Amino acid sequence: MSSANTPPSSKRASNAASKTSSTGKTAAKRTTRNSSTKTSSTKATTKSSTSTKSSAAAKTKAKTSKAQPVATGVDHESLASGVARQIRYGLCSTEKDQSQLFDALALALKEQMLDEWRETRLKDNDFKQKQVAYLSLEFLMGRALGNALLNLDLTEQGRQVLAQYASELEAVEEYEHDAGLGNGGLGRLAACFLDSCASLDLSVTGYGIRYQYGMFAQKIVDGYQIERPDYWLRDGNPWEVRRAHRTVSVPFFGHTHTYEDNTGRRHHVWQAGQTVLAVPHDMPIPGYRNGRINTLRLWKAEADDDFNLAEFNDGDYTESVAAKNLAEQITMVLYPNDASENGKELRLRQQYFLSSASLQDLINRHLDKFGNDFSQFSANNVIQLNDTHPSIAVPELMRLLMDKHGLGWDEAWQITSSSVAYTNHTLLPEALERWSVPMVAHMLPRIMEIIFEINARYLEQVAHQWPGDCQKLAQMSIIEEGPVQHIRMAYLAIVASFSVNGVAALHTKLLKAGLFNDFYQLWPEKFNNRTNGVTPRRWLAYCNTQLSTLISKRLGDDWVTDLSKLAALNAFTADHQFVKQWAEVKQANKQVLANFVEQECGVSFDAKMMFDVQVKRIHEYKRQLLNIMHVIHLYQRILSGDTQGMVPRCVLIGGKAAPGYAMAKQIIKLINNVAHMVNSDPVVTPYLRLAFLPNYNVSAMEKICPGTDLSEQISTAGKEASGTGNMKFMMNGALTIGTLDGANVEMIEEVGEENFFLFGLKADEVEALKPHYNPSEIIARSQALQGVLNMLEGGHFNLVEPNIFDDIINAIKDPNDQWMLAADFDDYCRAQQQVAKTYQNQSQWQQMSIRNAAASGRFSSDNTIEGYRDHIWMK
């Protein structure tokens, strides 16, 4: 598979083909489209010919907030000829199997985007619009083919082209690997944001790492999670373009020395012990039918020398390639297991590699336009840190500005603190990055010096704010004291950023009141909220074509770029014909999901049963354990003959546990063992079925969310930052059972508590209960919970594996259980009974489903990005 630029032979063929009349028509269409784009751009440029920071912001805010679709520049004939050309010349193939057709169609689509991609980059390099660098260690892109076809308005043309080869689009799409560039919600959010930025015509470049292997491919063997390599690049990546001329060099190890020049100015020089080349590979991010093609730039680590020829000639083959192997390890695997010191070191190398390469690229673009004049750098650029992972970018930007470009500390700090913005995604202190000072000093000696200097100057501000309060100095210091000093990377990000935002109203409130309260007292103006969202293009228009078609027949298709228009669906809840059609679409989607579950899990789901789904990363705070406790409760009821009023349900759980997370892996084992007992009992299966979906990913979610009746969003209140799966399910008409946590709070505000199944302690109640939490008392009062624990303690689900679930049993009974499983169990069961009662009234259920979809407009990532644009990036 070709993974670089179009081969010369293809270019020659393309030039020859351009003489044909059909391609001539296409060229005319493209010229018209580009002319239209240029005209609007020229008007905007004219209005801001004397642009400053404030006028640029005003211009951006004045722009229409929603994407404006325009005519496409591609027709069926040019796409068909492109596919044929790629098969013949690009792939040099005589075969036309599904895999070859995928490669050819992807390459032809990329070719169609090249002109507008190039024009977008040229326009952005003029800096008429503020440039945003979005730094993220994860971009969970999923498959690109279907999304590109949708955004380029070429889906039907793609189907027609493939029909010429007796193939269907859905079959060809299955041959695309999910890009292994992310793990969970953080990476998928970044992917949604890139789509919205392009669709809103914003100049945003995503910067990430081109991991050769994803986190892992999950297999289930005897109920246990087994990790296998996820070599997603095995067959190449047809979407990427290698930009070798933009390669930069990233330093590691070595030492620093200082000297004074003849003016008395002190200079710092980092003599690196190792340098690694960062080679960019770009992927196109097409906006929704608006002519903008943004870029996701992924860095691949390569050695500056492939191997040591002298050592090779001496026969020391292993040592001759040692430097190459060490360099390439950096971008080998997403999220190495950091349970070991070597794993931690590799993780830090990844974070610094991404940050340094991306900032050098950003500065090089600035130099190309403005030379060594950095006076307007922060007016022209924003560096958005997606979570704490890339916060090492703060001292790296200082290093580049001072050591490479000759700026003084004060000038460099002014630029840094005016350019960097930080998004926090977690309320769990243990999830925040902390690196040991000795490790950083050894690997990144100059960076460690700069961090110490940042901390010393910042602590002077703390001392002025709280004079004589040594405890306050210690608890707010970037450097955490102890037997081994550690760097609190989240603190570093807050100190250096002009904006610090949470990702849901409750999350931001808890950050300000708890985790970062000291910083909020010092700099209240920095803190703001930007509730997360998901792109309606992929998560409704693309993944649920039947429902999107039904909606468009009633509302038109403007909702694809303005999801608030779905609110008009509320008017149809009394339309019996529409409600019936809505239910029919859901039933069809459930059958698709049932087929998928049987294929992947070997479990037969009956589409007439309620589909109850929880898919997300396996973690104790997300409480898959609470879900499986309820399944055991239902199982017990069925065995005892207590089935009156019970609604038959199929429960689907999916997600990956981090390789070093023993408890999460035990929960996966319990789910699978319970599933075996449930699904093998003919008395139980008419009422209850359970499946664990292995290797949950974006492509799986595209089948899951359209077919889900009940979405489980049951994290312990105060623990989930936002959640985005909840939004995808809501957008597709699923009803939610959940706690007052994360974005659930805002979902209830939109749809009303009467259309949401709420249960559990609130965040403040969780905190109040902790000091005197007594699960034993709760268990003694709860017959249902006693029954669940009796089955677990009696070994019913591990008859030939004694004691394997003891840690889970002990966790439920533990007075220090911060996840409050026992405390919320009975209320969760109550809410589930309300779910069953409501589901029995299908007319009411479908009306509630419509209301949920209608209320999802607030959770479009377009809205979220408009908030970033207006209140962070362009202000």
Secondary structure, DSSP 8 states (H G I E B T S, - for coil): ---SS--HHHHHHHHHHTTSHHHHHHHHHHHHHHHHHHHHHHHHHHHTTT--HHHHHHHHHHS-SS------S--HHHHHHHHHHIIIIIS--S---HHHHHHHHHHHHHHHHHHHHHHHHHHHTTTSS-EEEEE-S----B--HHHHHHHTT-HHHHHHHHHTTT--HHHHHTTS--B-S--SHHHHHHHHHHHHHHHTT--EEEEEE--SB-S-EEEEETTEEEEE---TTTT--TT-EE-GGG-EEEEESSEEEEEE-TTS-EEEEEE-SEEEEEEEEEEEEE-SSSS-EEEEEEEEEEESSS--HHHHHTT-HHHHTHHHHHHHGGGTBSS--TTSHHHHHHHHHHHHHHHHHHHHHHHHHHHHHHTT--TTHHHHEEEEEESSGGGGHHHHHHHIIIIIT---HHHHHHHHHHHEEEE-----GGGS-EEEHHHHHHH-HHHHHHHHHHHHHHHHHHHHHSTT-HHHHHHH-SEE-SSS-EEEHHHHHHHH-SEEEESSHHHHHHIIIIITHHHHHH-GGGEEE----B-HIIIIIIT-HHHHHHHHHHH-SGGGT-GGGGGGGGGGTT-HHHHHHHHHHHHHHHHHHHHHHHHHH-----TTSEEEEEES---GGGTHHHHHHHHHHHHHHHHTT--TT---EEEEEE----TT-HHHHHHHHHHHHHHHHHHT-TTTTTTEEEEEETT--HHHHHHHGGG-SEEEE---TTT-S--SHHHHHHHTT-EEEE-S-TTHHHHHHHH-GGGSEE-S--HHHHHHHGGG--HHHHHHH-HHHHHHHHHHHTTTT-TTSTTTTHHHHHHHH-TT-TT-HHHHHHHHHHHHHHHHHHHHSHHHHHHHHHHHHHGGGGGBHHHHHHHHIIIII--
